[in-house]
Amino acid sequence: MHIPTMAEMMAEGKTPEILFYVGCAGSFDQRAQKISKAFASILNKIGISYAILGKEEICNGDPARRAGNEFLFQMMAYQNIELLNGYSIKKIVTTCPHCFNVFKNEYPVLGGNYEVMHYTTFLQQLIDEGKIKMKENGDFKGKKITYHDSCYLGRGNNIYEAPRKVLEALDVELTEMKRSRSNGFCCGAGGSQVFKEEEKGTERVNDARAQQAMATGAKVIASNCPYCMMMLTDGVKFNKKEEEVKVIDIAELIAESME
């Protein structure tokens, strides 16, 4: 895949419609890389003008702030803002709710003011505009799917409908977990927990959430976050159900089902 970078676009005197901020997980985690590729393939297919920062991209500092290192967060944030403002970035789309949240809610006070969208909201717009069309008999048509509300998209930013509307476009049987929407349940990775040793307890959070998802009878758990993907996949494996139940990102579901 050829993915244009901001440096290349600027050298050609072009300005992309959106900056696709890939993020640490989407860049370095092998499983999350597939999500990044799926989203880029959607953009390529429908001809959206976009670019990434490529080697210029650094972490936005979200994990540092969540872990309590405010100095490191601000250092990273100011470095990012200088880079983004230098390219006159107006619109950022992310595949990670953590990146979405920090750019949207925490960068403005430091001078980073952008239109920020999580990719599920962006995909919903493209579907509503008729730019994304689904195959008549897609691979997931009629399949029972349950959707996991990631904390930073759901309770953090009150975005519940967009991901569900995107899934409904696949003509699937969407079945809700008992704990969903504002009563959702964390995958266990938030607040930088994914980077630290777990604390003693009677049950792992991701195992509990995987059990809640599997209790719906769904064979596919749809996620919208690379951390949720990681934790839910481990939870399904812990429950020895990896052959029966698959965790698939919404971007991957759409990429596979598009005309």
Contacts in CASP RR format, 6 or more apart in sequence:
PFRMAT RR
TARGET T0000
AUTHOR 0000-0000-0000
METHOD contacts of the structure
MODEL  1
MHIPTMAEMMAEGKTPEILFYVGCAGSFDQRAQKISKAFASILNKIGISY
AILGKEEICNGDPARRAGNEFLFQMMAYQNIELLNGYSIKKIVTTCPHCF
NVFKNEYPVLGGNYEVMHYTTFLQQLIDEGKIKMKENGDFKGKKITYHDS
CYLGRGNNIYEAPRKVLEALDVELTEMKRSRSNGFCCGAGGSQVFKEEEK
GTERVNDARAQQAMATGAKVIASNCPYCMMMLTDGVKFNKKEEEVKVIDI
AELIAESME
1 37 0 8 1.000
1 40 0 8 1.000
1 41 0 8 1.000
1 44 0 8 1.000
3 40 0 8 1.000
3 51 0 8 1.000
3 52 0 8 1.000
3 54 0 8 1.000
4 16 0 8 1.000
4 50 0 8 1.000
4 51 0 8 1.000
4 52 0 8 1.000
5 51 0 8 1.000
5 52 0 8 1.000
5 53 0 8 1.000
5 54 0 8 1.000
5 55 0 8 1.000
5 56 0 8 1.000
6 16 0 8 1.000
6 19 0 8 1.000
6 51 0 8 1.000
6 52 0 8 1.000
6 53 0 8 1.000
6 54 0 8 1.000
6 56 0 8 1.000
6 87 0 8 1.000
6 89 0 8 1.000
7 56 0 8 1.000
8 51 0 8 1.000
9 15 0 8 1.000
9 16 0 8 1.000
9 51 0 8 1.000
10 87 0 8 1.000
14 49 0 8 1.000
15 88 0 8 1.000
16 49 0 8 1.000
16 50 0 8 1.000
16 51 0 8 1.000
17 48 0 8 1.000
17 49 0 8 1.000
17 50 0 8 1.000
17 91 0 8 1.000
18 48 0 8 1.000
18 49 0 8 1.000
18 50 0 8 1.000
18 91 0 8 1.000
18 92 0 8 1.000
18 93 0 8 1.000
18 122 0 8 1.000
19 50 0 8 1.000
19 51 0 8 1.000
19 52 0 8 1.000
19 53 0 8 1.000
19 84 0 8 1.000
19 87 0 8 1.000
19 89 0 8 1.000
19 91 0 8 1.000
19 92 0 8 1.000
19 93 0 8 1.000
20 39 0 8 1.000
20 40 0 8 1.000
20 43 0 8 1.000
20 50 0 8 1.000
20 51 0 8 1.000
20 52 0 8 1.000
20 93 0 8 1.000
20 94 0 8 1.000
20 95 0 8 1.000
21 52 0 8 1.000
21 53 0 8 1.000
21 57 0 8 1.000
21 60 0 8 1.000
21 92 0 8 1.000
21 93 0 8 1.000
21 94 0 8 1.000
21 99 0 8 1.000
21 103 0 8 1.000
22 36 0 8 1.000
22 52 0 8 1.000
22 53 0 8 1.000
22 54 0 8 1.000
22 57 0 8 1.000
22 95 0 8 1.000
23 57 0 8 1.000
23 59 0 8 1.000
23 60 0 8 1.000
23 94 0 8 1.000
23 95 0 8 1.000
23 96 0 8 1.000
23 99 0 8 1.000
24 59 0 8 1.000
24 63 0 8 1.000
25 32 0 8 1.000
25 96 0 8 1.000
25 226 0 8 1.000
25 227 0 8 1.000
25 230 0 8 1.000
26 32 0 8 1.000
26 33 0 8 1.000
26 35 0 8 1.000
26 36 0 8 1.000
26 95 0 8 1.000
26 96 0 8 1.000
26 226 0 8 1.000
27 33 0 8 1.000
27 36 0 8 1.000
27 57 0 8 1.000
29 226 0 8 1.000
29 230 0 8 1.000
31 226 0 8 1.000
31 229 0 8 1.000
31 230 0 8 1.000
31 233 0 8 1.000
32 226 0 8 1.000
32 229 0 8 1.000
32 230 0 8 1.000
34 249 0 8 1.000
34 252 0 8 1.000
35 95 0 8 1.000
35 226 0 8 1.000
35 229 0 8 1.000
35 249 0 8 1.000
35 251 0 8 1.000
35 252 0 8 1.000
36 95 0 8 1.000
38 249 0 8 1.000
38 251 0 8 1.000
38 252 0 8 1.000
38 254 0 8 1.000
38 255 0 8 1.000
38 256 0 8 1.000
39 95 0 8 1.000
39 119 0 8 1.000
39 251 0 8 1.000
39 255 0 8 1.000
40 50 0 8 1.000
41 255 0 8 1.000
42 123 0 8 1.000
42 132 0 8 1.000
42 251 0 8 1.000
42 254 0 8 1.000
42 255 0 8 1.000
42 258 0 8 1.000
43 50 0 8 1.000
45 258 0 8 1.000
46 126 0 8 1.000
46 131 0 8 1.000
46 132 0 8 1.000
48 126 0 8 1.000
50 93 0 8 1.000
53 83 0 8 1.000
56 83 0 8 1.000
58 76 0 8 1.000
58 79 0 8 1.000
58 80 0 8 1.000
58 83 0 8 1.000
59 76 0 8 1.000
60 76 0 8 1.000
60 77 0 8 1.000
60 80 0 8 1.000
60 99 0 8 1.000
60 102 0 8 1.000
60 103 0 8 1.000
60 107 0 8 1.000
61 72 0 8 1.000
61 73 0 8 1.000
61 76 0 8 1.000
61 77 0 8 1.000
61 80 0 8 1.000
61 102 0 8 1.000
62 73 0 8 1.000
62 98 0 8 1.000
62 99 0 8 1.000
62 101 0 8 1.000
62 102 0 8 1.000
63 98 0 8 1.000
63 191 0 8 1.000
63 192 0 8 1.000
63 195 0 8 1.000
64 70 0 8 1.000
64 72 0 8 1.000
64 73 0 8 1.000
64 76 0 8 1.000
65 73 0 8 1.000
65 102 0 8 1.000
65 106 0 8 1.000
66 190 0 8 1.000
66 191 0 8 1.000
66 192 0 8 1.000
67 191 0 8 1.000
67 192 0 8 1.000
67 195 0 8 1.000
67 196 0 8 1.000
68 192 0 8 1.000
74 110 0 8 1.000
77 102 0 8 1.000
77 106 0 8 1.000
77 107 0 8 1.000
77 110 0 8 1.000
78 110 0 8 1.000
80 107 0 8 1.000
81 107 0 8 1.000
81 110 0 8 1.000
81 111 0 8 1.000
81 112 0 8 1.000
84 92 0 8 1.000
84 112 0 8 1.000
84 114 0 8 1.000
85 112 0 8 1.000
89 114 0 8 1.000
90 114 0 8 1.000
90 115 0 8 1.000
91 114 0 8 1.000
91 115 0 8 1.000
91 116 0 8 1.000
91 117 0 8 1.000
92 103 0 8 1.000
92 114 0 8 1.000
92 115 0 8 1.000
92 116 0 8 1.000
92 117 0 8 1.000
93 116 0 8 1.000
93 117 0 8 1.000
93 118 0 8 1.000
93 119 0 8 1.000
93 122 0 8 1.000
94 100 0 8 1.000
94 103 0 8 1.000
94 116 0 8 1.000
94 117 0 8 1.000
94 118 0 8 1.000
94 119 0 8 1.000
95 118 0 8 1.000
95 119 0 8 1.000
95 224 0 8 1.000
95 226 0 8 1.000
95 249 0 8 1.000
95 251 0 8 1.000
96 225 0 8 1.000
96 226 0 8 1.000
96 227 0 8 1.000
97 118 0 8 1.000
97 150 0 8 1.000
97 151 0 8 1.000
97 152 0 8 1.000
97 153 0 8 1.000
97 154 0 8 1.000
97 157 0 8 1.000
97 224 0 8 1.000
97 225 0 8 1.000
98 152 0 8 1.000
98 190 0 8 1.000
98 225 0 8 1.000
98 227 0 8 1.000
100 116 0 8 1.000
100 117 0 8 1.000
100 118 0 8 1.000
100 152 0 8 1.000
100 153 0 8 1.000
100 157 0 8 1.000
101 152 0 8 1.000
101 153 0 8 1.000
101 156 0 8 1.000
101 157 0 8 1.000
103 114 0 8 1.000
103 116 0 8 1.000
104 116 0 8 1.000
104 157 0 8 1.000
105 157 0 8 1.000
107 113 0 8 1.000
107 114 0 8 1.000
118 153 0 8 1.000
118 157 0 8 1.000
118 159 0 8 1.000
118 162 0 8 1.000
118 224 0 8 1.000
119 224 0 8 1.000
119 250 0 8 1.000
119 251 0 8 1.000
120 153 0 8 1.000
120 159 0 8 1.000
120 162 0 8 1.000
120 163 0 8 1.000
120 166 0 8 1.000
120 224 0 8 1.000
120 250 0 8 1.000
121 159 0 8 1.000
121 162 0 8 1.000
123 132 0 8 1.000
123 162 0 8 1.000
123 166 0 8 1.000
123 250 0 8 1.000
123 251 0 8 1.000
123 254 0 8 1.000
124 162 0 8 1.000
124 163 0 8 1.000
124 165 0 8 1.000
124 166 0 8 1.000
126 132 0 8 1.000
127 165 0 8 1.000
127 166 0 8 1.000
127 169 0 8 1.000
132 169 0 8 1.000
132 254 0 8 1.000
132 258 0 8 1.000
133 258 0 8 1.000
133 259 0 8 1.000
134 169 0 8 1.000
134 170 0 8 1.000
134 171 0 8 1.000
134 257 0 8 1.000
134 258 0 8 1.000
134 259 0 8 1.000
135 257 0 8 1.000
135 258 0 8 1.000
135 259 0 8 1.000
138 170 0 8 1.000
138 171 0 8 1.000
138 256 0 8 1.000
138 257 0 8 1.000
139 256 0 8 1.000
139 257 0 8 1.000
140 170 0 8 1.000
140 172 0 8 1.000
140 220 0 8 1.000
140 253 0 8 1.000
140 256 0 8 1.000
140 257 0 8 1.000
141 170 0 8 1.000
141 171 0 8 1.000
141 172 0 8 1.000
142 171 0 8 1.000
142 172 0 8 1.000
142 173 0 8 1.000
143 172 0 8 1.000
143 173 0 8 1.000
143 219 0 8 1.000
143 220 0 8 1.000
144 172 0 8 1.000
144 173 0 8 1.000
144 175 0 8 1.000
144 216 0 8 1.000
144 217 0 8 1.000
144 218 0 8 1.000
144 219 0 8 1.000
144 220 0 8 1.000
145 167 0 8 1.000
145 170 0 8 1.000
145 172 0 8 1.000
145 173 0 8 1.000
145 174 0 8 1.000
145 175 0 8 1.000
145 218 0 8 1.000
145 219 0 8 1.000
145 220 0 8 1.000
145 221 0 8 1.000
145 222 0 8 1.000
146 174 0 8 1.000
146 175 0 8 1.000
146 176 0 8 1.000
146 177 0 8 1.000
146 213 0 8 1.000
146 216 0 8 1.000
146 217 0 8 1.000
146 218 0 8 1.000
146 220 0 8 1.000
146 221 0 8 1.000
146 222 0 8 1.000
147 163 0 8 1.000
147 164 0 8 1.000
147 167 0 8 1.000
147 174 0 8 1.000
147 176 0 8 1.000
147 180 0 8 1.000
147 221 0 8 1.000
147 222 0 8 1.000
147 223 0 8 1.000
148 177 0 8 1.000
148 187 0 8 1.000
148 209 0 8 1.000
148 213 0 8 1.000
148 221 0 8 1.000
148 222 0 8 1.000
148 223 0 8 1.000
148 224 0 8 1.000
148 228 0 8 1.000
148 232 0 8 1.000
149 155 0 8 1.000
149 160 0 8 1.000
149 163 0 8 1.000
149 180 0 8 1.000
149 181 0 8 1.000
149 184 0 8 1.000
150 187 0 8 1.000
150 223 0 8 1.000
150 224 0 8 1.000
150 225 0 8 1.000
150 227 0 8 1.000
150 228 0 8 1.000
151 186 0 8 1.000
151 187 0 8 1.000
151 190 0 8 1.000
152 190 0 8 1.000
152 225 0 8 1.000
153 159 0 8 1.000
153 163 0 8 1.000
153 224 0 8 1.000
153 225 0 8 1.000
154 160 0 8 1.000
154 181 0 8 1.000
154 182 0 8 1.000
155 182 0 8 1.000
155 184 0 8 1.000
160 181 0 8 1.000
160 182 0 8 1.000
163 222 0 8 1.000
163 224 0 8 1.000
163 250 0 8 1.000
164 174 0 8 1.000
166 250 0 8 1.000
166 254 0 8 1.000
167 174 0 8 1.000
167 222 0 8 1.000
167 250 0 8 1.000
167 253 0 8 1.000
168 174 0 8 1.000
169 254 0 8 1.000
170 253 0 8 1.000
170 254 0 8 1.000
170 257 0 8 1.000
172 220 0 8 1.000
175 216 0 8 1.000
175 217 0 8 1.000
175 218 0 8 1.000
176 216 0 8 1.000
177 184 0 8 1.000
177 185 0 8 1.000
177 212 0 8 1.000
177 213 0 8 1.000
177 215 0 8 1.000
177 216 0 8 1.000
178 212 0 8 1.000
178 215 0 8 1.000
179 185 0 8 1.000
179 212 0 8 1.000
185 205 0 8 1.000
185 208 0 8 1.000
185 209 0 8 1.000
185 212 0 8 1.000
186 205 0 8 1.000
186 209 0 8 1.000
187 205 0 8 1.000
187 206 0 8 1.000
187 209 0 8 1.000
187 225 0 8 1.000
187 227 0 8 1.000
187 228 0 8 1.000
187 231 0 8 1.000
187 232 0 8 1.000
188 194 0 8 1.000
188 204 0 8 1.000
188 205 0 8 1.000
188 206 0 8 1.000
188 209 0 8 1.000
188 231 0 8 1.000
189 206 0 8 1.000
189 227 0 8 1.000
189 228 0 8 1.000
189 230 0 8 1.000
189 231 0 8 1.000
190 227 0 8 1.000
194 227 0 8 1.000
194 230 0 8 1.000
194 231 0 8 1.000
198 204 0 8 1.000
204 235 0 8 1.000
204 238 0 8 1.000
205 231 0 8 1.000
206 231 0 8 1.000
206 232 0 8 1.000
206 234 0 8 1.000
206 235 0 8 1.000
206 238 0 8 1.000
207 235 0 8 1.000
207 238 0 8 1.000
207 239 0 8 1.000
209 231 0 8 1.000
209 232 0 8 1.000
209 235 0 8 1.000
210 221 0 8 1.000
210 232 0 8 1.000
210 234 0 8 1.000
210 235 0 8 1.000
210 236 0 8 1.000
210 238 0 8 1.000
210 239 0 8 1.000
210 241 0 8 1.000
211 239 0 8 1.000
213 221 0 8 1.000
213 232 0 8 1.000
213 245 0 8 1.000
214 221 0 8 1.000
214 236 0 8 1.000
214 239 0 8 1.000
214 241 0 8 1.000
214 245 0 8 1.000
218 245 0 8 1.000
219 244 0 8 1.000
219 245 0 8 1.000
219 246 0 8 1.000
220 245 0 8 1.000
220 246 0 8 1.000
220 247 0 8 1.000
220 248 0 8 1.000
220 253 0 8 1.000
221 232 0 8 1.000
221 236 0 8 1.000
221 245 0 8 1.000
221 246 0 8 1.000
221 247 0 8 1.000
221 248 0 8 1.000
222 248 0 8 1.000
222 249 0 8 1.000
222 250 0 8 1.000
222 253 0 8 1.000
223 229 0 8 1.000
223 232 0 8 1.000
223 247 0 8 1.000
223 248 0 8 1.000
223 249 0 8 1.000
223 250 0 8 1.000
224 249 0 8 1.000
224 250 0 8 1.000
226 249 0 8 1.000
229 247 0 8 1.000
229 249 0 8 1.000
232 247 0 8 1.000
233 242 0 8 1.000
233 247 0 8 1.000
236 242 0 8 1.000
236 245 0 8 1.000
236 247 0 8 1.000
END
